[in-house]
Amino acid sequence: QVQLVESGGGLAQAGGSLRLSCEVSGRTFSRYAMGWFRQAPGKEREFVAAISAGGYNTYYADSVKDRFTISRDNAKNTMWLQMNSLKPEDTAVYYCAARRFPGFTFGDQFDFWGQGTQVTVSS
């Protein structure tokens, strides 16, 4: 069973930065595409970013492009989301997710999910 644990959330001011981490158990991390999603109060969960199994391909929602950076280290079974130039509208619970395939295309489903970490951006 794959388990995902997010950390790094918290409170930031608009214009500030936070770095989220996602640690994944098991020996299959290097074969999985990974992603970040978020859900704001009263809204549906939305895609934020994804990265292929080898880390060579990354994908971003338009709302975070050029502000957020997704990365991974397969030797450490860890993925990160560096969030810069934060905006109040980035406030949400952020979830990491794993997909049982090495690649990713927008709209693909993810198979394993973490519990989420709260990010709050004050204006």
TIVO-2410 file (N, C-alpha, C; in nm, 3 decimals):
# residues 123
REC num residu      c1      c2      c3 atome chaine
REC   1      Q   0.084  -0.118   0.000     N      A
REC   1      Q   0.000   0.000   0.000    CA      A
REC   1      Q   0.088   0.124   0.000     C      A
REC   2      V   0.056   0.217  -0.086     N      A
REC   2      V   0.131   0.341  -0.096    CA      A
REC   2      V   0.071   0.442   0.000     C      A
REC   3      Q   0.155   0.504   0.080     N      A
REC   3      Q   0.110   0.610   0.172    CA      A
REC   3      Q   0.182   0.739   0.140     C      A
REC   4      L   0.107   0.848   0.141     N      A
REC   4      L   0.161   0.979   0.110    CA      A
REC   4      L   0.138   1.072   0.229     C      A
REC   5      V   0.241   1.143   0.268     N      A
REC   5      V   0.231   1.235   0.382    CA      A
REC   5      V   0.282   1.372   0.341     C      A
REC   6      E   0.193   1.471   0.346     N      A
REC   6      E   0.231   1.607   0.312    CA      A
REC   6      E   0.279   1.681   0.438     C      A
REC   7      S   0.364   1.779   0.417     N      A
REC   7      S   0.408   1.869   0.524    CA      A
REC   7      S   0.449   2.002   0.463     C      A
REC   8      G   0.466   2.102   0.549     N      A
REC   8      G   0.515   2.230   0.501    CA      A
REC   8      G   0.411   2.338   0.486     C      A
REC   9      G   0.287   2.303   0.508     N      A
REC   9      G   0.185   2.406   0.499    CA      A
REC   9      G   0.192   2.502   0.615     C      A
REC  10      G   0.113   2.608   0.608     N      A
REC  10      G   0.113   2.707   0.716    CA      A
REC  10      G   0.057   2.838   0.666     C      A
REC  11      L   0.094   2.943   0.739     N      A
REC  11      L   0.046   3.077   0.709    CA      A
REC  11      L   0.156   3.158   0.643     C      A
REC  12      A   0.121   3.227   0.536     N      A
REC  12      A   0.216   3.314   0.468    CA      A
REC  12      A   0.146   3.443   0.430     C      A
REC  13      Q   0.223   3.547   0.412     N      A
REC  13      Q   0.168   3.673   0.364    CA      A
REC  13      Q   0.168   3.675   0.213     C      A
REC  14      A   0.080   3.754   0.157     N      A
REC  14      A   0.079   3.769   0.012    CA      A
REC  14      A   0.216   3.815  -0.036     C      A
REC  15      G   0.263   3.751  -0.141     N      A
REC  15      G   0.396   3.779  -0.192    CA      A
REC  15      G   0.504   3.691  -0.134     C      A
REC  16      G   0.469   3.616  -0.031     N      A
REC  16      G   0.565   3.529   0.035    CA      A
REC  16      G   0.577   3.393  -0.031     C      A
REC  17      S   0.648   3.304   0.037     N      A
REC  17      S   0.676   3.171  -0.018    CA      A
REC  17      S   0.652   3.063   0.087     C      A
REC  18      L   0.619   2.946   0.038     N      A
REC  18      L   0.612   2.825   0.119    CA      A
REC  18      L   0.661   2.710   0.033     C      A
REC  19      R   0.711   2.606   0.102     N      A
REC  19      R   0.754   2.486   0.030    CA      A
REC  19      R   0.684   2.365   0.092     C      A
REC  20      L   0.607   2.298   0.011     N      A
REC  20      L   0.538   2.177   0.056    CA      A
REC  20      L   0.621   2.055   0.020     C      A
REC  21      S   0.615   1.955   0.108     N      A
REC  21      S   0.682   1.828   0.084    CA      A
REC  21      S   0.580   1.715   0.085     C      A
REC  22      C   0.609   1.610   0.012     N      A
REC  22      C   0.527   1.491   0.010    CA      A
REC  22      C   0.620   1.371   0.016     C      A
REC  23      E   0.616   1.298   0.125     N      A
REC  23      E   0.696   1.178   0.140    CA      A
REC  23      E   0.609   1.057   0.111     C      A
REC  24      V   0.664   0.965   0.033     N      A
REC  24      V   0.588   0.849  -0.014    CA      A
REC  24      V   0.653   0.721   0.033     C      A
REC  25      S   0.573   0.632   0.091     N      A
REC  25      S   0.625   0.504   0.136    CA      A
REC  25      S   0.631   0.406   0.019     C      A
REC  26      G   0.710   0.302   0.038     N      A
REC  26      G   0.715   0.197  -0.062    CA      A
REC  26      G   0.828   0.214  -0.161     C      A
REC  27      R   0.844   0.113  -0.245     N      A
REC  27      R   0.957   0.111  -0.338    CA      A
REC  27      R   0.916   0.141  -0.481     C      A
REC  28      T   0.794   0.190  -0.498     N      A
REC  28      T   0.744   0.214  -0.633    CA      A
REC  28      T   0.741   0.361  -0.671     C      A
REC  29      F   0.790   0.447  -0.582     N      A
REC  29      F   0.782   0.591  -0.606    CA      A
REC  29      F   0.841   0.630  -0.740     C      A
REC  30      S   0.953   0.573  -0.776     N      A
REC  30      S   1.022   0.612  -0.899    CA      A
REC  30      S   0.947   0.573  -1.024     C      A
REC  31      R   0.842   0.492  -1.011     N      A
REC  31      R   0.764   0.451  -1.128    CA      A
REC  31      R   0.633   0.530  -1.141     C      A
REC  32      Y   0.608   0.616  -1.045     N      A
REC  32      Y   0.479   0.686  -1.043    CA      A
REC  32      Y   0.493   0.832  -1.085     C      A
REC  33      A   0.403   0.876  -1.171     N      A
REC  33      A   0.385   1.020  -1.186    CA      A
REC  33      A   0.321   1.073  -1.058     C      A
REC  34      M   0.354   1.197  -1.024     N      A
REC  34      M   0.306   1.257  -0.899    CA      A
REC  34      M   0.240   1.391  -0.928     C      A
REC  35      G   0.152   1.431  -0.839     N      A
REC  35      G   0.085   1.557  -0.861    CA      A
REC  35      G   0.048   1.628  -0.732     C      A
REC  36      W   0.017   1.755  -0.746     N      A
REC  36      W  -0.038   1.836  -0.637    CA      A
REC  36      W  -0.175   1.887  -0.679     C      A
REC  37      F  -0.267   1.881  -0.586     N      A
REC  37      F  -0.401   1.935  -0.606    CA      A
REC  37      F  -0.433   2.023  -0.486     C      A
REC  38      R  -0.538   2.103  -0.499     N      A
REC  38      R  -0.580   2.185  -0.385    CA      A
REC  38      R  -0.730   2.201  -0.384     C      A
REC  39      Q  -0.782   2.226  -0.266     N      A
REC  39      Q  -0.926   2.247  -0.250    CA      A
REC  39      Q  -0.949   2.363  -0.154     C      A
REC  40      A  -1.009   2.468  -0.205     N      A
REC  40      A  -1.044   2.583  -0.124    CA      A
REC  40      A  -1.184   2.563  -0.065     C      A
REC  41      P  -1.216   2.630   0.044     N      A
REC  41      P  -1.349   2.615   0.105    CA      A
REC  41      P  -1.459   2.645   0.005     C      A
REC  42      G  -1.555   2.555  -0.003     N      A
REC  42      G  -1.668   2.575  -0.091    CA      A
REC  42      G  -1.641   2.552  -0.238     C      A
REC  43      K  -1.521   2.505  -0.270     N      A
REC  43      K  -1.487   2.482  -0.410    CA      A
REC  43      K  -1.446   2.337  -0.432     C      A
REC  44      E  -1.447   2.297  -0.559     N      A
REC  44      E  -1.404   2.162  -0.592    CA      A
REC  44      E  -1.252   2.154  -0.591     C      A
REC  45      R  -1.204   2.033  -0.571     N      A
REC  45      R  -1.059   2.012  -0.578    CA      A
REC  45      R  -1.011   2.041  -0.720     C      A
REC  46      E  -0.896   2.106  -0.730     N      A
REC  46      E  -0.844   2.142  -0.861    CA      A
REC  46      E  -0.698   2.102  -0.874     C      A
REC  47      F  -0.659   2.075  -0.996     N      A
REC  47      F  -0.522   2.039  -1.029    CA      A
REC  47      F  -0.431   2.159  -1.012     C      A
REC  48      V  -0.312   2.136  -0.958     N      A
REC  48      V  -0.212   2.242  -0.943    CA      A
REC  48      V  -0.090   2.214  -1.031     C      A
REC  49      A  -0.030   2.096  -1.014     N      A
REC  49      A   0.092   2.064  -1.088    CA      A
REC  49      A   0.113   1.914  -1.088     C      A
REC  50      A   0.191   1.867  -1.183     N      A
REC  50      A   0.225   1.725  -1.190    CA      A
REC  50      A   0.366   1.710  -1.245     C      A
REC  51      I   0.425   1.594  -1.218     N      A
REC  51      I   0.560   1.566  -1.264    CA      A
REC  51      I   0.568   1.419  -1.302     C      A
REC  52      S   0.635   1.389  -1.410     N      A
REC  52      S   0.647   1.251  -1.455    CA      A
REC  52      S   0.738   1.172  -1.362     C      A
REC  53      A   0.736   1.040  -1.379     N      A
REC  53      A   0.811   0.954  -1.287    CA      A
REC  53      A   0.959   0.987  -1.283     C      A
REC  54      G   1.017   1.014  -1.399     N      A
REC  54      G   1.159   1.046  -1.404    CA      A
REC  54      G   1.191   1.191  -1.373     C      A
REC  55      G   1.089   1.272  -1.361     N      A
REC  55      G   1.110   1.413  -1.328    CA      A
REC  55      G   1.139   1.502  -1.446     C      A
REC  56      Y   1.132   1.446  -1.567     N      A
REC  56      Y   1.172   1.524  -1.685    CA      A
REC  56      Y   1.061   1.613  -1.738     C      A
REC  57      N   0.938   1.577  -1.710     N      A
REC  57      N   0.824   1.653  -1.760    CA      A
REC  57      N   0.741   1.707  -1.645     C      A
REC  58      T   0.709   1.834  -1.653     N      A
REC  58      T   0.626   1.897  -1.550    CA      A
REC  58      T   0.508   1.968  -1.616     C      A
REC  59      Y   0.403   1.984  -1.539     N      A
REC  59      Y   0.279   2.041  -1.589    CA      A
REC  59      Y   0.221   2.130  -1.480     C      A
REC  60      Y   0.164   2.242  -1.520     N      A
REC  60      Y   0.110   2.337  -1.424    CA      A
REC  60      Y  -0.026   2.391  -1.468     C      A
REC  61      A  -0.109   2.419  -1.368     N      A
REC  61      A  -0.230   2.494  -1.396    CA      A
REC  61      A  -0.190   2.636  -1.432     C      A
REC  62      D  -0.269   2.699  -1.516     N      A
REC  62      D  -0.238   2.836  -1.558    CA      A
REC  62      D  -0.230   2.931  -1.439     C      A
REC  63      S  -0.309   2.905  -1.337     N      A
REC  63      S  -0.316   2.995  -1.222    CA      A
REC  63      S  -0.188   2.996  -1.139     C      A
REC  64      V  -0.104   2.895  -1.154     N      A
REC  64      V   0.018   2.889  -1.073    CA      A
REC  64      V   0.145   2.890  -1.157     C      A
REC  65      K   0.129   2.885  -1.287     N      A
REC  65      K   0.246   2.882  -1.376    CA      A
REC  65      K   0.333   3.003  -1.351     C      A
REC  66      D   0.462   2.984  -1.348     N      A
REC  66      D   0.563   3.087  -1.326    CA      A
REC  66      D   0.572   3.131  -1.180     C      A
REC  67      R   0.489   3.074  -1.093     N      A
REC  67      R   0.499   3.104  -0.950    CA      A
REC  67      R   0.533   2.980  -0.868     C      A
REC  68      F   0.482   2.865  -0.910     N      A
REC  68      F   0.504   2.739  -0.838    CA      A
REC  68      F   0.599   2.651  -0.918     C      A
REC  69      T   0.677   2.570  -0.846     N      A
REC  69      T   0.767   2.475  -0.910    CA      A
REC  69      T   0.754   2.339  -0.843     C      A
REC  70      I   0.727   2.237  -0.923     N      A
REC  70      I   0.718   2.101  -0.872    CA      A
REC  70      I   0.850   2.030  -0.900     C      A
REC  71      S   0.893   1.948  -0.805     N      A
REC  71      S   1.018   1.874  -0.823    CA      A
REC  71      S   1.010   1.745  -0.742     C      A
REC  72      R   1.106   1.655  -0.767     N      A
REC  72      R   1.107   1.528  -0.695    CA      A
REC  72      R   1.248   1.475  -0.686     C      A
REC  73      D   1.270   1.390  -0.586     N      A
REC  73      D   1.397   1.319  -0.572    CA      A
REC  73      D   1.361   1.173  -0.549     C      A
REC  74      N   1.381   1.091  -0.650     N      A
REC  74      N   1.340   0.951  -0.640    CA      A
REC  74      N   1.424   0.873  -0.539     C      A
REC  75      A   1.544   0.918  -0.513     N      A
REC  75      A   1.627   0.851  -0.414    CA      A
REC  75      A   1.575   0.874  -0.272     C      A
REC  76      K   1.499   0.983  -0.254     N      A
REC  76      K   1.445   1.016  -0.122    CA      A
REC  76      K   1.295   0.990  -0.111     C      A
REC  77      N   1.235   0.938  -0.219     N      A
REC  77      N   1.089   0.914  -0.219    CA      A
REC  77      N   1.013   1.040  -0.179     C      A
REC  78      T   1.056   1.153  -0.230     N      A
REC  78      T   0.997   1.280  -0.188    CA      A
REC  78      T   0.971   1.370  -0.308     C      A
REC  79      M   0.861   1.441  -0.299     N      A
REC  79      M   0.824   1.542  -0.399    CA      A
REC  79      M   0.803   1.674  -0.326     C      A
REC  80      W   0.826   1.783  -0.397     N      A
REC  80      W   0.809   1.915  -0.337    CA      A
REC  80      W   0.724   2.005  -0.427     C      A
REC  81      L   0.669   2.107  -0.365     N      A
REC  81      L   0.603   2.215  -0.439    CA      A
REC  81      L   0.653   2.346  -0.380     C      A
REC  82      Q   0.739   2.414  -0.453     N      A
REC  82      Q   0.787   2.545  -0.412    CA      A
REC  82      Q   0.687   2.649  -0.460     C      A
REC  83      M   0.632   2.723  -0.366     N      A
REC  83      M   0.528   2.821  -0.399    CA      A
REC  83      M   0.581   2.961  -0.368     C      A
REC  84      N   0.597   3.041  -0.471     N      A
REC  84      N   0.645   3.178  -0.457    CA      A
REC  84      N   0.535   3.275  -0.498     C      A
REC  85      S   0.555   3.402  -0.463     N      A
REC  85      S   0.459   3.507  -0.499    CA      A
REC  85      S   0.316   3.465  -0.464     C      A
REC  86      L   0.299   3.415  -0.345     N      A
REC  86      L   0.170   3.364  -0.302    CA      A
REC  86      L   0.063   3.472  -0.303     C      A
REC  87      K  -0.058   3.430  -0.333     N      A
REC  87      K  -0.174   3.518  -0.338    CA      A
REC  87      K  -0.281   3.466  -0.242     C      A
REC  88      P  -0.368   3.552  -0.192     N      A
REC  88      P  -0.476   3.504  -0.104    CA      A
REC  88      P  -0.557   3.393  -0.170     C      A
REC  89      E  -0.573   3.397  -0.300     N      A
REC  89      E  -0.651   3.295  -0.369    CA      A
REC  89      E  -0.580   3.160  -0.375     C      A
REC  90      D  -0.457   3.152  -0.330     N      A
REC  90      D  -0.387   3.024  -0.319    CA      A
REC  90      D  -0.425   2.951  -0.189     C      A
REC  91      T  -0.499   3.017  -0.103     N      A
REC  91      T  -0.542   2.955   0.022    CA      A
REC  91      T  -0.628   2.832  -0.005     C      A
REC  92      A  -0.586   2.719   0.050     N      A
REC  92      A  -0.655   2.591   0.025    CA      A
REC  92      A  -0.586   2.481   0.105     C      A
REC  93      V  -0.650   2.366   0.107     N      A
REC  93      V  -0.583   2.244   0.152    CA      A
REC  93      V  -0.514   2.184   0.030     C      A
REC  94      Y  -0.386   2.157   0.044     N      A
REC  94      Y  -0.307   2.103  -0.066    CA      A
REC  94      Y  -0.284   1.954  -0.045     C      A
REC  95      Y  -0.309   1.878  -0.152     N      A
REC  95      Y  -0.296   1.733  -0.147    CA      A
REC  95      Y  -0.191   1.686  -0.247     C      A
REC  96      C  -0.110   1.590  -0.205     N      A
REC  96      C  -0.024   1.525  -0.304    CA      A
REC  96      C  -0.089   1.394  -0.345     C      A
REC  97      A  -0.059   1.352  -0.466     N      A
REC  97      A  -0.121   1.233  -0.522    CA      A
REC  97      A  -0.023   1.158  -0.609     C      A
REC  98      A  -0.042   1.028  -0.618     N      A
REC  98      A   0.043   0.941  -0.700    CA      A
REC  98      A  -0.042   0.869  -0.803     C      A
REC  99      R   0.017   0.851  -0.918     N      A
REC  99      R  -0.052   0.785  -1.029    CA      A
REC  99      R   0.030   0.662  -1.068     C      A
REC 100      R  -0.037   0.548  -1.084     N      A
REC 100      R   0.034   0.421  -1.109    CA      A
REC 100      R   0.083   0.408  -1.251     C      A
REC 101      F   0.125   0.517  -1.308     N      A
REC 101      F   0.185   0.518  -1.440    CA      A
REC 101      F   0.295   0.625  -1.440     C      A
REC 102      P   0.395   0.609  -1.524     N      A
REC 102      P   0.506   0.704  -1.520    CA      A
REC 102      P   0.475   0.839  -1.584     C      A
REC 103      G   0.379   0.842  -1.673     N      A
REC 103      G   0.349   0.964  -1.746    CA      A
REC 103      G   0.223   1.030  -1.695     C      A
REC 104      F   0.197   1.147  -1.752     N      A
REC 104      F   0.080   1.224  -1.711    CA      A
REC 104      F   0.029   1.305  -1.829     C      A
REC 105      T  -0.103   1.310  -1.841     N      A
REC 105      T  -0.170   1.398  -1.936    CA      A
REC 105      T  -0.282   1.468  -1.860     C      A
REC 106      F  -0.306   1.592  -1.891     N      A
REC 106      F  -0.410   1.667  -1.820    CA      A
REC 106      F  -0.542   1.587  -1.823     C      A
REC 107      G  -0.601   1.574  -1.705     N      A
REC 107      G  -0.725   1.500  -1.695    CA      A
REC 107      G  -0.709   1.358  -1.646     C      A
REC 108      D  -0.584   1.310  -1.642     N      A
REC 108      D  -0.560   1.174  -1.592    CA      A
REC 108      D  -0.599   1.164  -1.445     C      A
REC 109      Q  -0.641   1.044  -1.406     N      A
REC 109      Q  -0.678   1.018  -1.268    CA      A
REC 109      Q  -0.555   0.978  -1.187     C      A
REC 110      F  -0.560   1.010  -1.058     N      A
REC 110      F  -0.456   0.968  -0.964    CA      A
REC 110      F  -0.512   0.863  -0.871     C      A
REC 111      D  -0.424   0.772  -0.827     N      A
REC 111      D  -0.470   0.652  -0.756    CA      A
REC 111      D  -0.453   0.658  -0.604     C      A
REC 112      F  -0.356   0.734  -0.556     N      A
REC 112      F  -0.328   0.741  -0.413    CA      A
REC 112      F  -0.320   0.887  -0.371     C      A
REC 113      W  -0.371   0.914  -0.250     N      A
REC 113      W  -0.380   1.052  -0.204    CA      A
REC 113      W  -0.330   1.066  -0.061     C      A
REC 114      G  -0.271   1.181  -0.032     N      A
REC 114      G  -0.236   1.213   0.105    CA      A
REC 114      G  -0.354   1.277   0.179     C      A
REC 115      Q  -0.331   1.312   0.303     N      A
REC 115      Q  -0.436   1.368   0.387    CA      A
REC 115      Q  -0.452   1.519   0.370     C      A
REC 116      G  -0.353   1.582   0.313     N      A
REC 116      G  -0.362   1.724   0.288    CA      A
REC 116      G  -0.292   1.809   0.392     C      A
REC 117      T  -0.250   1.927   0.350     N      A
REC 117      T  -0.188   2.024   0.440    CA      A
REC 117      T  -0.245   2.162   0.408     C      A
REC 118      Q  -0.278   2.237   0.512     N      A
REC 118      Q  -0.344   2.367   0.494    CA      A
REC 118      Q  -0.243   2.475   0.459     C      A
REC 119      V  -0.275   2.552   0.358     N      A
REC 119      V  -0.198   2.671   0.322    CA      A
REC 119      V  -0.292   2.790   0.330     C      A
REC 120      T  -0.252   2.889   0.408     N      A
REC 120      T  -0.332   3.010   0.423    CA      A
REC 120      T  -0.247   3.131   0.389     C      A
REC 121      V  -0.295   3.212   0.296     N      A
REC 121      V  -0.222   3.330   0.253    CA      A
REC 121      V  -0.303   3.453   0.292     C      A
REC 122      S  -0.242   3.537   0.372     N      A
REC 122      S  -0.311   3.658   0.417    CA      A
REC 122      S  -0.276   3.776   0.328     C      A
REC 123      S  -0.370   3.867   0.312     N      A
REC 123      S  -0.348   3.983   0.224    CA      A
REC 123      S  -0.285   4.098   0.300     C      A
***
